[in-house]
Amino acid sequence: MEKEDSRNQTLEQLHERRKQVVRLHKKAIKIMKIVELTGLTYPTVRATIDRFGEGGWAATRPARRGRPKGDGRVLNAA
């Protein structure tokens, strides 16, 4: 499978791919085989498995991307 740029995917799509990684890992499939099956990179797969081990399913949910709304503004609310 060709590696896909995940920057173009929605957060929900990313979460589904991470859940797929964890399910495959629970079936005792080796990490390099998971990389091959999912098209994700090794660091992404390893980080997902580590996050799941530390915090469960909630830890695998991707965070919102980009700067926080209102960050970098010159004027304040007043």
One Martini backbone bead per residue (centre of mass of N, CA, C, O) as a GRO file, in nm:
protein
   78
    1MET     BB    1   0.098   0.036   0.021
    2GLU     BB    2   0.061   0.360  -0.009
    3LYS     BB    3   0.155   0.642   0.118
    4GLU     BB    4  -0.033   0.879   0.308
    5ASP     BB    5  -0.140   1.199   0.350
    6SER     BB    6  -0.277   1.307   0.662
    7ARG     BB    7  -0.336   1.620   0.619
    8ASN     BB    8  -0.608   1.552   0.430
    9GLN     BB    9  -0.748   1.450   0.680
   10THR     BB   10  -0.963   1.390   0.900
   11LEU     BB   11  -0.996   1.331   1.230
   12GLU     BB   12  -1.177   1.079   1.193
   13GLN     BB   13  -0.992   0.926   0.999
   14LEU     BB   14  -0.750   0.911   1.189
   15HIS     BB   15  -0.892   0.756   1.415
   16GLU     BB   16  -0.956   0.502   1.249
   17ARG     BB   17  -0.660   0.428   1.188
   18ARG     BB   18  -0.572   0.399   1.484
   19LYS     BB   19  -0.773   0.175   1.557
   20GLN     BB   20  -0.658  -0.025   1.353
   21VAL     BB   21  -0.379  -0.050   1.480
   22VAL     BB   22  -0.473  -0.161   1.755
   23ARG     BB   23  -0.624  -0.411   1.654
   24LEU     BB   24  -0.376  -0.541   1.518
   25HIS     BB   25  -0.198  -0.550   1.775
   26LYS     BB   26  -0.397  -0.736   1.941
   27LYS     BB   27  -0.344  -0.971   1.710
   28ALA     BB   28  -0.022  -0.996   1.692
   29ILE     BB   29   0.089  -0.790   1.492
   30LYS     BB   30   0.340  -0.669   1.346
   31ILE     BB   31   0.451  -0.356   1.288
   32MET     BB   32   0.547  -0.384   0.989
   33LYS     BB   33   0.274  -0.500   0.895
   34ILE     BB   34   0.103  -0.256   0.971
   35VAL     BB   35   0.244  -0.060   0.785
   36GLU     BB   36   0.171  -0.213   0.527
   37LEU     BB   37  -0.146  -0.220   0.562
   38THR     BB   38  -0.198   0.106   0.625
   39GLY     BB   39   0.039   0.327   0.524
   40LEU     BB   40   0.194   0.394   0.760
   41THR     BB   41   0.428   0.492   0.961
   42TYR     BB   42   0.628   0.385   1.204
   43PRO     BB   43   0.603   0.627   1.407
   44THR     BB   44   0.292   0.628   1.406
   45VAL     BB   45   0.242   0.343   1.506
   46ARG     BB   46   0.413   0.354   1.765
   47ALA     BB   47   0.265   0.599   1.894
   48THR     BB   48  -0.016   0.470   1.905
   49ILE     BB   49   0.057   0.230   2.086
   50ASP     BB   50   0.169   0.398   2.321
   51ARG     BB   51  -0.084   0.567   2.380
   52PHE     BB   52  -0.270   0.329   2.441
   53GLY     BB   53  -0.099   0.217   2.682
   54GLU     BB   54  -0.134   0.487   2.859
   55GLY     BB   55  -0.470   0.589   2.773
   56GLY     BB   56  -0.615   0.454   2.560
   57TRP     BB   57  -0.855   0.553   2.342
   58ALA     BB   58  -0.838   0.861   2.410
   59ALA     BB   59  -0.527   0.890   2.323
   60THR     BB   60  -0.586   0.841   2.000
   61ARG     BB   61  -0.706   1.104   1.968
   62PRO     BB   62  -0.690   1.366   1.779
   63ALA     BB   63  -0.585   1.677   1.760
   64ARG     BB   64  -0.621   1.983   1.700
   65ARG     BB   65  -0.533   2.191   1.446
   66GLY     BB   66  -0.340   2.450   1.490
   67ARG     BB   67  -0.415   2.744   1.589
   68PRO     BB   68  -0.561   2.919   1.806
   69LYS     BB   69  -0.817   3.111   1.844
   70GLY     BB   70  -0.671   3.438   1.847
   71ASP     BB   71  -0.388   3.389   1.790
   72GLY     BB   72  -0.179   3.670   1.725
   73ARG     BB   73  -0.313   3.917   1.819
   74VAL     BB   74  -0.302   4.259   1.872
   75LEU     BB   75  -0.579   4.279   1.973
   76ASN     BB   76  -0.803   4.303   2.207
   77ALA     BB   77  -1.126   4.280   2.320
   78ALA     BB   78  -1.134   4.593   2.396
   0.00000   0.00000   0.00000
